[in-house]
Each structure stands twice: as structure tokens, then as C-alpha cells.
Amino acid sequence: MRGEPNDPNLEAWQNATNIVVSFSVDLGELSIDVVDQTGEMVYQTTVDAIAGDSLVIDTRKWKTLSYTITICNDENDCAEGSFDID
């Protein structure tokens, strides 16, 4: 990932088929959105982020584009990162 989410309680990384987001502390309910470079929402979910848990997002069928992932809590505090699918 080019820009890892700017929150010390989150870690995100990319491999050949997935984006993985892990949580180092309990963060409660988070909304996670991924938008491609054209502005199309390609992924959206809400998770209860618990310390030690991870969210795996399958990217195998996504187009070769740039993407932005945004992770927000219920107080609308957000962390953002970007990545490419080649």
C-alpha cells in the first residue's frame, strides 16, 4: 500500500489477492469503504473491530486501478490509505 491508514491502532497491507486490515486495540464499530480512481464504491462494510482481529478484503476480481480505503468510527474520525491493483 502506498499510504497506510494514518492511525496507530490500524495496520493495513496488500498481497497479490487481498487487502488485510488488522486492529491492535478494540475500536468498536468501524465503517470501511474502498473507492476506485473513477469514484466508484467497490467495497463497503461495517465491522466490530476487536484487538487482534483482521479483516480480509478479496481483490482478485478488481480492475487494474488505484484505490482509496477509508476507515471511520462512529464519531466520523477517519483514517485513509491508497493502493494499486496491477
C-alpha positions in Angstrom: 0.0 0.0 0.0 1.3 3.5 -0.8 -0.3 5.2 2.1 -1.1 3.1 5.1 -4.1 4.3 7.1 -2.9 7.1 9.4 -4.0 5.6 12.7 -1.5 3.8 15.0 -4.3 1.3 16.0 -4.7 0.1 12.5 -2.4 -1.7 10.2 -3.2 -2.5 6.5 -1.2 -4.3 3.9 -1.7 -5.7 0.4 -0.7 -9.0 -1.1 -1.4 -10.5 -4.5 -5.1 -11.3 -3.8 -6.2 -9.3 -0.7 -6.1 -6.2 1.4 -5.7 -7.1 5.1 -6.7 -4.6 7.9 -5.7 -5.6 11.4 -6.7 -3.9 14.7 -4.3 -3.6 17.6 -6.9 -2.4 20.1 -10.7 -2.6 20.5 -12.0 0.2 18.2 -15.8 -0.6 18.3 -17.9 -0.3 15.1 -16.0 0.9 12.0 -17.2 1.5 8.5 -14.8 0.5 5.8 -15.2 1.9 2.3 -13.0 1.3 -0.8 -13.4 3.6 -3.8 -11.6 3.3 -7.1 -9.9 6.1 -9.0 -13.1 6.7 -11.0 -15.1 7.4 -7.8 -16.9 4.0 -7.9 -17.5 2.4 -4.5 -16.2 -1.2 -4.9 -16.4 -2.4 -1.3 -18.3 -1.3 1.8 -18.8 -3.0 5.2 -19.2 -2.3 8.9 -17.2 -4.3 11.4 -16.9 -4.5 15.2 -13.1 -4.0 15.4 -11.6 -6.1 18.3 -8.0 -6.2 19.2 -6.2 -9.0 17.4 -8.8 -9.3 14.7 -8.2 -8.8 11.0 -10.5 -8.0 8.0 -9.5 -9.6 4.7 -10.8 -8.0 1.5 -10.6 -10.1 -1.6 -9.3 -8.0 -4.5 -8.9 -10.8 -7.1 -11.7 -9.6 -9.4 -11.0 -5.9 -9.1 -9.9 -3.8 -12.1 -6.3 -2.7 -12.6 -6.7 0.8 -11.0 -5.8 2.9 -8.0 -8.0 2.6 -4.9 -8.5 4.5 -1.6 -9.6 2.8 1.6 -11.3 4.9 4.2 -11.9 3.5 7.7 -14.2 5.6 10.0 -15.5 5.2 13.6 -19.0 6.2 14.8 -17.7 9.7 15.6 -16.6 10.1 12.0 -12.9 10.1 12.8 -11.3 8.6 9.7 -8.1 7.0 8.6 -7.3 6.7 4.9 -4.8 4.9 2.7 -4.3 4.1 -1.0 -3.2 1.2 -3.1 -2.9 -0.1 -6.7 -4.1 -3.2 -8.3 -1.7 -4.2 -11.0 
